[in-house]
Amino acid sequence: MRNLHLQTVRTVRVSAPGRLHLGFLDPAGSLGRTFGSVGLVIDGFTTEVELAAATSDCVTAETLAAHEERGRAVTLLQQLRERTGRHAPLSLRLLQVLPPHAGFGSGTQLACAIGRAFAQWHGLDLTTATLAQWLGRGLRSGVGIAGFDAGGLLVDGGPGTDGLPAPLLSRVAFPEAWRIVVVQDPSHRGLSGSAEKEAMATLPPLPQASAADICHQVLMRILPGAARAEFAPFAAGVHRMQQLLGEHFGPAQGGAFTSPPIGRLMQWIADASREHGAAIGQSSWGPTGFAILPSQARAEIVVEAARAAGQVDPRLKLRIVSGRNHPATVREGTSEPLGD
């Protein structure tokens, strides 16, 4: 029976959204400043953690994917303790995590979620940018960190020399009617860690003309299109940006898309959407692909038509989601421990 004398336990739960990385502006700094990137925060993909007091440290995972992140979570907690001098034992539950090495920003969102829960628990007034810097996130792109704080369609200006994450230059609310078909291929993983660093170091610089073209697409097509909910210029801008980046990064990832089945499906969607338009591409190093469409109805039509035409490889997972225009959520609560 339940022990009625046990006290309830204070908890802090943080839910951090996934994001799609639409591409870099100038990865090698051909025009001066390096990187700069465009990102879109989405619903439907989440990292969620819960922190509570404990008599000794305990990190548990509720899913198989979360279990694979336990080691990273332990390291993040240790880094936070070293930075803050707060060493009280804690119970950390990994309730769910974003798919790793798939283009959703899983590492950054796990770090931000644990960092924010830790700061909230201890009453520390720390910005997400500071937490991310402590935990080694945002070294190239700042859209995941900004997305944690704000949601929406984001543009960052690339990291500076101060070690802080890239500054947020623009945040536009993503049109509520638009939808994103997210395509996953669990049989592939995008580059990460040392492999990503090696690829970035061995690729030739993006030509200045391409970097300038991408910047123009972002400033004069993608952002205005989203701000005014004008789908045609937005889709054209994303298409051109992804085309240029696909040509640049293709040698390191085996083509414009890391996953050949996703690449074939994306091309089919592009061809089938010439009348209504579609913004297709790959998030970061993939393998996740995306097709942004002007409405829920159009997204459902495209997915059903692709399946009917035999264009969806059995390995692929398709999901229709919305853009997310609000930040990560932080909730304090209590839980009652079970007695004998």
N, C-alpha and C positions, 0 to 999 in steps of 0.2 A: 504494500500500500504506500501511498505518497506520504513523505515526511513533511508535515505541515509546518515544522519549525525551520525548514530551510529557507533562506532569504532568496528573493529574486536576484538575478544577475543582470547588471547593466550591459547593454550591447550597443555597438555602433556598426551599422550596416551601410556599405557603399556599393552602389551599382553604377558601373562605368560603361558607356556605350562604345560600340565598335565604330570604326571609321574606314572609309575608302580613301586611299591616297591616289589622287588623279594624276599626279606627276610633278616633277621638278621644273622650275623655271630655267635654271642655268646650273646644272650639276657640277661643272668644273670651274665656274666663275669666268667663262669666256669673255663676259662683258664687265667683269669686276668682282661683284659679290657672289659667293658660292651658294648653290642650292636655291632656296626659296621654293615653296611648294604650295599645291592646292589640295585641299582635303574636304571630304563631305562626311559628316556624322550621320549615322543611320540607326534606325530602330531595328529590333529583331535579333541583334547580336550583342551580348552583354558579358562583362566580367562582374561578378558579385562576390564580395567578401564580407565577413562579419568578425568583429573583434570583441572579446570579452575578457574579464579578469580570470585568472587561473592561479592555482597553487604552484604550478610549474609550467614551463612553456609547452604548448601543444599546437601543432599545425595539422589540420585534418582536411580531407578533400571529399566532396560529395559525388564527384563524377570521375570517370577514368581519365578524361582530359585534364581535370583539375589535379588529379594525383600526380601527373607528370610535371606539374608546376610547383610541387611542394618544395623542392630544393631551392628553386628561385625565390619562393616566398620566404623561406628561412633566411636566405642571404639578404633580402630586402629589409626584413625586420632587424637584422643585426646592423646593417648600415644605418638605419634610422636611430637605433640606440646609440651607436657610436657618435652620431652627429648631435644628438640631443642630451645625452647623459641620462636618459630615462630607461631604467633596466628592470622595471617591474615585470614579473612573468605574465604572459598573456596567452589566451586561446584564440587562434586565428583559424577561421573556417573558410575554405575556398568553396563557395556554393556553386559557382559556374565560372568558366573562363572562355575567352574568345579562342577560336581555332588558332593554334600557333603556326608561325611561318606561312601564313596564308594571305596576308595583305590586309588584315583587320587592325593592326597595331596592338597585338596582344601584349607584348612586353611592356609598352608604355602604359597601357590601361591597367595592367596588373600593378605596376609600380605606383601609379597615381592613386589607384583605389586603396592599396595598403597604406601608402603615405598619408592620404587624407584621413583614413580611419584612425591611424596612429596619432596624427595631430589632433583630431577631434577628441579622441579618448583622453589625451593628456592636456587638453585645453591650450594647445600651442597655436598661435596666430602665424601660420606659415602659408605663403602662396603656393599654388600648384607648381609654378615655375621653379621656386626654390626647392621644393620636394623632388621635382624631376631632375634638377641639377645634382642634388645629393645622390640620387639613385642612378645617375649615368644615362638618363633618357634625354631625347631631343637633341642629339648631337648633330643630326642633319636636318630633320624636319621638326617643325613646331606645331603642326596641325593637330596631332593627337593630344598634346597638352592643352592647346587652346580649345579643342573640341570637348575635352573633359570639363572645362570651365563654362563653355557657352553653347555648344552645339552649332548647327548650321553649316553653311558653305564658307570655307575659310581659306585665306591666303596668308602665308608667312613670308618674312623677308630674308630667310636664311640666317644661320647662326653668326654671331659676331665674334670678337676676340676675347670677350669677357667671361666666356664659359657658360653664360646663361642661354636658355633655349631661344630659338629664333623669335623675333617680335611678331606679333599679330598685326598685319596690315589692313585686312578687310574681313568683315564677318557679315554675310548676307543670309537672311532667312531663306531656306530652301522652300520653293512653292509647295503648298500643302497638297495640291492635286497631283503633282508628279510622283512617279513611282520608279523604284529601282529593282530590276531583276538581278539578283545576286546569284552567280553561278560558281559553285564550289567543285573542286576535284580532289577528293581525299587521297587519291593515289599519287599526287604530286605535292612537293613543298617548295616554296620560294626560297631564294638565297637569303642567308642570314649569317650573322657572326663573322668569322674570318673569311668565309667564302664570299660574302657580300663585300667586305673590305677589299679583297683581292680583285673582284670584278670591277669595283669602282676605280681601283688603282691602275688596272691594265687597259681599260677602255680609253680610246682617244677622247680629247675634249669635244664636247658638243660644239659644232661650228657657231660662230657668232650670229650668223644669219638665222640659224634655227632657234637659238636662244631668244633673239629679238622677236622672231615670229611667235614663239610660245608666249612671251610677255604680252604681245599685242592681242593674241587670242584671249588671254585671261582678262586683260583690262578692258577690251572693247567688244568682246562677245560673251564670254562665260559669265562674268559678274553682272553686266547690264542685263543679259538675258534672264538670269535668275532673279535679279532685283525687280524686273518688270514682268516676270512670269511669261516671257517671250521664248517659247521653246526652240524655235528654228535657229536663231543665232547661238543660243546656248549649246545646242547639239552640234552645230557646225564647229564651234570653238573647241569643244571637247574632242571631237573627231580629229581635227587638225593637230591638236596638242598630242593626242595619243599616237597619231601617225608618226610624228617627228620623234617622239620618245621611243616608240617601238622600233624604228629604224636604228636608233642610237644604241639601245640596250639589247637589241636582238642577238648580236653575236655572243653575249654573255649568258643568255637564257634560252637559246635555241630557237629564236624567232620572236615575232611581236608578242606572242603569248607563251608563257611557260608550259601550259598544258595544251597539247595539240587538239584534243577534243573540245576544249573551251574555245580555242581559236577558230575552229571550224564552225561552231555554233554561233559565235559572235559575227562571223562573216555572213552567215545565213540570215541572222537577224538584221544586219545592216542592209543586205540586199532586199529583204522582205519589207523593210520599213522606209523605202525611198519616198513614198508619198506622205507618210505621217511623221517621219523622222525618228531617229534613235541616237542617243549618245552612248557609244560602246567603248569599252576599254578594259584594261587590266589594272588592278589595284597594286601599287608598289611592284615588288618582284613576283607577284602572283602567289599561287596559281589562280586566285579568285578573279573572275571576270565580272563585268557589270554591263547592263544595258539600261540606261535611264530613258523612260518613256513618259509621254505627256499626261497619262491618266491611268487609273486602276483598270478600266475597261480595256484600254489598249495593251497594257501589260499582260492581262489575262489572255487576250486574243493572240498575242505573239507567242506566249508560252504554249498554249494549246496547239497553235499551228506548227510550232517547232516539233512538238511531240508527235503530232499526226504525220509530219513529213519525215519522221525517223531521224531527226537531226540531234536528238538528245542522247548522247552516249549513256549506257546504263550506269557508268561510274559517276556521272554528274548529279549534283543536287541543286535544284533551282528553288529560289524563294523570292517572293515579291514583298518588298518592304518600302517603308516611307523614309523620307529624310527626317532627321531629328533636330529640332530647333531649340532644345533646352539642354541644360548641362547634366552632368552626373548627379545622382541623388544621394544624399547623406541622411540617414534616419537613425535616431537614437531610440532605444526601446529597452525592454526587459524580457528575460526568459526565466522560467522557473525550473531549476534542476530537478531531475527525477530522483526520488528516494527509493527505499527498498519496499 
